[in-house]
Amino acid sequence: MTDAAASVHVRAPGKLNLFFRVGALGSDGYHDVASAYQAVSLFEDLWARPADDFSVEVAGTVDIGRVPLDESNLALRAARLLADETGTRRGVRLTIRKGVPVAGGMGGGSADAAAALVACDALWGTGLSAERLHALAARLGADVPFALAGGTAVGLGRGDELRPAEVSGRYDWVLVTSAAGLSTPDVYRALDAQRDRGDASPPPAVPEVHADVLAALRAADAEALAAAIRNDLQSAAVELRPELADTLASGERLGALAGMVSGSGPTVAFLTRDEEHAVDLAADLRAEGRQALRVHGGPVEGARIVSVQGRGRDEGTRG
């Protein structure tokens, strides 16, 4: 183990699922998936400081009313898991500043967990390898390993079996957020019910990310990507929140290349040609009374240490 730090600041990104196929419900109650993840320029900032026990406090630029502060908080679970696995007897006080919509299908909680793993590893000087951190992340949730990795990646299995995707250029998105979140388990249950009724396409035997998605990313071709994006959870999210259909129709009417529900929703993501197009689309959506913000994806890193304070001195920035 290395010397422990006095305070660690880590930043981790939110994500979009550019492509998301959902397999059949398994006997264990889970679904295999195939996802093309892309980290985007909305971030969670987390500070870890020494303490005798484990606690978390949350602030942010988004509505944090639904963020739990008890043992169900994913960042707190990550810290406890790391302590248990490494045998440390130290505690931690976590402070989170949220910038990713809560319960919005963009992996904000997963980013918090990834940030907590990285921050506590540095705070306690436990010195885990990237492979061990990834293994712990996978135990916390399917999206947590990607929040560690960032960039753009294909996720298989539960979504945690990652391989980097070759990407050229930057992708500009406009997000329309919602004041009320959606429960991921509820959305999956709605999709299963739709499939049972024959109201949704049957599940693939083995979920895969289509080759045309990967080809569009390699070519930095936003229009080709727009033609290839897909989210099997979208129909279920729209069934639970019918107003999402109006949001999707508005963005496409106003000139988006394509629109999709992000993950389990209710955030809706619109792909644009470039930054200028995104500026115009966001303004048009706001003029219709929608909460719209611009983000970009592509070269966005995963959970990274911003600064480390140790023994009264700043050890600088990394990542």
C-alpha positions in Angstrom: 0.0 0.0 0.0 1.1 3.6 -0.6 0.7 6.5 1.8 -2.9 7.5 2.3 -4.1 10.9 1.1 -6.0 13.6 3.1 -8.5 14.5 0.3 -9.1 13.2 -3.2 -11.2 14.8 -5.9 -12.4 12.6 -8.8 -14.6 13.4 -11.8 -16.6 10.9 -13.7 -18.9 11.3 -16.8 -22.4 10.5 -17.6 -23.2 8.4 -20.7 -25.5 7.7 -23.6 -26.4 4.4 -25.0 -26.0 5.0 -28.7 -27.3 1.5 -29.4 -29.0 -0.8 -26.8 -30.4 -4.3 -27.5 -32.0 -6.3 -24.7 -32.1 -10.0 -24.6 -34.8 -12.2 -23.0 -35.5 -12.2 -19.3 -33.2 -14.9 -17.8 -34.1 -17.3 -15.0 -32.0 -15.2 -12.7 -34.2 -12.2 -13.3 -31.6 -10.3 -15.5 -31.3 -9.6 -19.2 -28.2 -9.9 -21.4 -27.7 -6.7 -23.4 -25.5 -5.3 -26.2 -24.7 -1.6 -25.8 -22.6 1.0 -27.6 -21.8 3.4 -24.7 -20.5 6.9 -25.2 -19.3 9.1 -22.3 -20.6 12.7 -22.6 -19.5 16.1 -21.2 -21.8 16.0 -18.1 -19.9 15.1 -15.0 -20.2 14.0 -11.4 -17.6 15.5 -9.0 -16.8 13.5 -5.9 -14.5 14.4 -3.0 -13.3 11.7 -0.5 -12.0 12.7 2.9 -10.9 10.6 5.9 -13.5 9.8 8.5 -14.2 7.3 11.3 -17.3 6.0 9.6 -19.0 6.1 6.1 -21.2 9.0 5.1 -22.3 10.9 1.9 -23.6 14.4 1.2 -24.9 15.6 -2.1 -25.3 18.9 -3.9 -25.5 19.7 -7.6 -26.8 21.6 -10.6 -29.6 19.1 -11.1 -32.5 18.1 -8.9 -31.1 15.9 -6.2 -34.3 15.2 -4.3 -34.3 11.6 -5.3 -30.7 10.8 -4.4 -30.5 8.5 -1.4 -28.2 9.4 1.5 -28.5 6.0 3.2 -26.7 2.7 2.6 -28.5 2.3 -0.7 -26.4 5.2 -2.2 -24.3 3.6 -4.9 -21.2 5.7 -4.1 -21.4 4.7 -0.4 -21.8 1.1 -1.4 -18.7 1.3 -3.6 -16.7 2.7 -0.7 -17.8 0.0 1.6 -17.1 -2.7 -1.0 -13.6 -1.4 -1.5 -13.0 -1.3 2.2 -14.3 -4.9 2.6 -12.2 -6.2 -0.3 -9.0 -4.5 0.8 -9.4 -5.0 4.6 -9.0 -1.3 5.4 -10.5 -0.2 8.7 -10.7 3.5 7.6 -13.9 5.3 6.9 -14.7 8.0 4.4 -16.8 11.2 4.1 -18.0 11.5 0.5 -19.2 14.8 -1.0 -20.8 14.6 -4.4 -21.6 17.5 -6.8 -24.0 16.1 -9.4 -24.2 17.4 -12.9 -25.9 14.3 -14.5 -29.7 14.2 -14.4 -30.9 11.9 -11.6 -32.8 8.8 -12.7 -32.5 10.1 -16.2 -31.0 7.1 -18.0 -27.5 8.7 -18.2 -25.7 6.7 -15.5 -25.1 9.4 -12.9 -25.3 7.0 -10.0 -22.9 4.7 -11.8 -20.5 7.6 -12.3 -20.7 8.3 -8.6 -19.8 4.7 -7.8 -16.9 4.7 -10.2 -15.6 7.9 -8.8 -15.9 6.6 -5.2 -13.8 3.5 -6.1 -11.1 5.6 -7.7 -11.1 8.2 -4.9 -11.1 5.8 -2.0 -8.4 3.7 -3.6 -6.2 6.9 -3.6 -7.4 8.1 -0.2 -6.6 4.9 1.6 -3.5 4.1 -0.5 -4.9 0.6 -1.3 -3.3 0.7 -4.8 -5.6 -1.6 -6.7 -5.0 -2.4 -10.3 -7.3 -1.3 -13.0 -8.4 -4.9 -13.4 -9.4 -5.3 -9.8 -11.3 -1.9 -9.8 -13.2 -3.1 -12.9 -14.1 -6.3 -11.2 -15.4 -4.4 -8.1 -17.3 -2.0 -10.4 -19.1 -4.9 -12.2 -20.4 -6.1 -8.8 -22.0 -2.7 -8.3 -23.9 -2.4 -11.6 -23.7 -2.9 -15.3 -22.9 0.7 -16.1 -20.2 1.3 -13.4 -17.3 -0.4 -15.3 -18.0 1.9 -18.3 -18.0 5.0 -16.0 -14.5 3.9 -15.0 -13.4 3.5 -18.6 -15.1 6.4 -20.4 -14.7 7.1 -24.1 -16.8 4.9 -26.4 -17.2 1.2 -25.9 -19.2 -1.9 -26.7 -20.7 -3.6 -23.6 -22.0 -7.2 -23.7 -23.3 -9.6 -21.1 -24.9 -7.5 -18.4 -23.2 -4.5 -20.1 -20.0 -4.8 -18.1 -18.0 -6.9 -20.6 -16.3 -4.0 -22.3 -14.2 -3.5 -25.3 -13.2 -0.1 -26.6 -14.8 1.1 -29.9 -12.8 2.9 -32.5 -14.1 6.4 -32.8 -13.2 9.4 -34.9 -14.2 12.9 -34.1 -16.7 14.4 -31.8 -20.5 14.0 -31.6 -22.8 16.8 -30.5 -26.0 16.1 -28.7 -28.9 18.0 -27.3 -30.5 16.6 -24.2 -34.1 17.3 -23.1 -34.3 16.5 -19.4 -37.4 15.8 -17.3 -38.3 16.9 -13.8 -39.4 13.4 -12.9 -37.2 10.3 -13.2 -38.0 6.7 -14.3 -37.1 3.5 -12.5 -34.9 1.3 -14.5 -36.5 -1.9 -13.1 -39.9 -0.6 -14.0 -38.8 0.1 -17.6 -37.4 -3.4 -18.0 -40.6 -4.9 -16.6 -42.7 -2.9 -19.0 -40.5 -4.1 -21.9 -41.0 -7.7 -20.8 -44.8 -7.2 -20.6 -44.8 -5.6 -24.1 -43.0 -8.6 -25.5 -45.3 -11.0 -23.8 -48.3 -9.2 -25.4 -46.6 -9.0 -28.8 -46.4 -5.2 -28.7 -42.6 -5.1 -29.0 -40.1 -6.9 -31.2 -39.1 -10.3 -29.8 -35.7 -10.4 -28.0 -32.6 -11.4 -29.9 -31.2 -14.8 -29.1 -27.8 -13.2 -28.6 -27.8 -9.4 -28.3 -25.1 -7.8 -30.5 -24.2 -4.2 -31.5 -24.8 -3.8 -35.2 -21.8 -3.4 -37.5 -23.2 -0.2 -39.1 -23.1 1.5 -35.6 -19.4 0.7 -35.3 -18.7 1.7 -38.9 -20.4 5.1 -38.4 -18.3 5.7 -35.3 -15.1 4.8 -37.1 -16.0 7.2 -40.0 -17.1 10.1 -37.8 -20.3 10.0 -39.8 -23.1 11.6 -37.7 -25.8 11.0 -40.3 -24.9 7.3 -40.6 -24.9 7.0 -36.9 -28.3 8.7 -36.8 -29.6 5.9 -39.1 -28.2 3.2 -36.9 -29.1 4.2 -33.3 -31.6 2.0 -31.5 -32.9 1.5 -27.9 -35.0 -1.5 -27.1 -36.1 0.2 -23.9 -37.6 3.2 -25.7 -41.0 1.8 -26.3 -41.4 0.8 -22.7 -40.2 4.2 -21.4 -42.7 5.9 -23.7 -45.5 3.7 -22.5 -44.7 4.7 -18.9 -44.2 8.4 -19.9 -46.3 9.1 -23.0 -45.2 12.7 -23.1 -41.7 11.4 -24.3 -43.3 10.7 -27.7 -44.1 14.4 -28.0 -40.5 15.3 -27.1 -39.1 12.9 -29.7 -41.4 14.3 -32.3 -40.5 17.9 -31.5 -36.8 17.4 -31.8 -37.1 15.6 -35.1 -39.5 18.2 -36.5 -37.0 20.9 -35.5 -34.2 19.2 -37.5 -32.4 16.7 -35.3 -30.6 14.0 -37.2 -32.3 11.5 -34.8 -33.8 11.3 -31.4 -33.8 8.5 -28.8 -34.6 7.9 -25.2 -31.4 7.7 -23.3 -31.1 4.3 -21.6 -34.2 3.7 -19.4 -35.1 7.3 -19.7 -36.7 9.8 -19.3 -33.9 12.0 -20.8 -34.2 12.3 -24.5 -31.1 12.7 -26.6 -31.0 14.3 -30.1 -28.0 13.8 -32.4 -26.9 16.9 -34.4 -24.5 17.4 -37.3 -22.1 19.6 -35.3 -21.8 22.1 -32.5 -23.5 24.9 -34.4 -26.4 22.7 -35.3 -26.7 21.7 -31.6 -26.7 25.4 -30.5 -29.6 26.1 -32.9 -31.6 23.0 -31.9 -31.2 23.6 -28.2 -32.5 27.2 -28.7 -35.5 26.0 -30.7 -36.4 23.4 -28.1 -36.1 25.9 -25.3 -38.4 28.2 -27.2 -41.0 25.5 -27.0 -40.6 25.4 -23.2 -38.4 22.3 -23.0 -35.3 22.0 -20.7 -32.5 21.5 -23.3 -28.8 21.4 -22.8 -25.9 20.7 -25.1 -23.2 18.0 -24.5 -20.6 16.3 -26.7 -19.3 12.8 -26.7 -16.3 10.9 -28.2 -13.1 12.0 -26.5 -14.5 12.1 -22.9 -12.5 10.2 -20.3 -13.8 8.0 -17.6 -13.3 8.4 -13.8 -10.1 10.4 -13.3 -8.4 12.0 -10.3 -8.5 15.8 -10.6 -6.4 16.5 -7.5 -5.0 14.9 -4.4 -4.3 16.7 -1.1 -1.8 14.9 1.0 -0.2 15.9 4.4 -1.2 19.5 3.9 0.1 20.0 0.3 -1.6 19.7 -3.0 -0.1 16.9 -5.1 -1.5 18.4 -8.3 -3.8 17.1 -11.0 -3.8 13.9 -13.0 -5.8 12.5 -15.9 
